[in-house]
Amino acid sequence: MNKQLSILKAQKKPLRFLLAYTLWRSGLCKLFTFKVNGVRFRFFKSSLSMHLFINPNYIKDDLGYLKKYLKPGDNFIDVGANIGTWANLSANAVGPNGKVICFEPHPLIFTYLSGNIKLNNFNNIEANNVGCSDKEGKLFFSQNLDSMNHVTFDPVNSITIPVKNLDSFTENLNVINLIKIDVEGFELNVLKGAEKTLEKTKVVIFESNGAFQKKYGYQTSDILTLLMKKGFKIFKIVDNNEYLELSSTYNSVDGEDLIAIK
């Protein structure tokens, strides 16, 4: 009981948190919707849905990226779409003449993604229930909270997902304005399967976490080297929202967003 009280006291919006938690535990959450930056989302039984229901500003940094790098008519790719926050918000940003291609391999979370797309009646989103990698085939995938699912090497406590390379989905696009990759450490494999895609891409935003990358046998500098060979400069955001250019030897320690700009 003391643990629950301490969690409640730590919340910036304790009453909203209590309501969200009650709805989540009861399963009634799916009856509710909420708006983020003018786009509607359903309160599915997922951790990200709960965070957004409590505080729509939870993804204010993501909204800043979309506003900075996307405009009407642009093309956007979302690898690791989860419930579709980036996908739906970007679909609204690029408009009917733009294109969004997103990927979410977990079958349950994909139903949440599809539900949010349908809720907003977006016709410019192509949603794919597959993962992205450097080789086509199948991989083991965890069944944790939606925001933490990842490729795993454990055949027992996992599901099997299909994976394809990103290049096979972008052949008909002449320009890709922005790619976002958030796959819990599997980013290098995604990029290795996107050689042709990267040649026509302007900006890549990707999660970088040294501990996650180590699980897959590489480090941040391997990603930076690959991207630099494709003509990108890599930056991290520091104080006052300034961009600090990174060298090819830089390695992330904790989780952070890095931005590659051509």
Secondary structure, 3 states (H helix, E strand, C coil): CHHHHHHHHCCCCHHHHHHHHHHHHHCHHHHCEEEECCEEEECCCCHHHHHHHHCHHHHHHHHHHHHHHCCCCCEEEEECCCCCHHHHHHHHHHCCCCEEEEECCCHHHHHHHHHHHHHHCCCCEEEECCEECCCCEEEEECCCCHHHCCEECCCCCCEEEEEECHHHHCCCCCCECEEEECCCCCHHHHHHCCHHHHHCECEEEEEECHHHHHHCCCCHHHHHHHHHHCCCEEEEEEHHHEEEECCCCCCCCCCEEEEEEC
